[in-house]
Amino acid sequence: MPAFVRDLVDATTSAQRAQSLAPLRTFVHTWGVFVAIQRYPSRAARLRHLEDVVSGGVEDPAGAIAEIRKIHAEAEAEAGL
């Protein structure tokens, strides 16, 4: 919850400074995808594993990156983004 509030405050401040809704749209998109992924513990765990594969640098990350993109696309669709 602290990260959510911090990001919301940052987005609001940025929107006011820039006189633009873009920072708020980014906030809604980021958190909408996060919530859609976290709704399914198995999907969230799979995403964490894939992120570890990519950051580990041991395996070829191409397959993991493709699956990460798929997870994010599904989450965006579920969140209506």
PEWO-V157794 format. One record per pair of residues at least 24 apart in sequence whose ideal C-beta (glycine too) atoms are under 7 Angstrom apart, sorted by the first residue. I is the first residue (numbers start at 1). J is the second residue. D is the distance in Angstrom with one decimal. If there is no record, write none. Layout:
# PEWO-V157794
i | j | d
I | J | D
I | J | D
This chain:
# PEWO-V157794
i | j | d
4 | 31 | 6.5
29 | 81 | 5.4
32 | 79 | 3.7
32 | 81 | 5.4
33 | 72 | 6.1
33 | 75 | 4.6
33 | 76 | 5.7
33 | 79 | 6.0
33 | 81 | 6.9
36 | 75 | 3.8
36 | 78 | 4.5
36 | 79 | 4.5
37 | 71 | 6.6
37 | 75 | 4.8
43 | 71 | 6.3
47 | 71 | 5.3
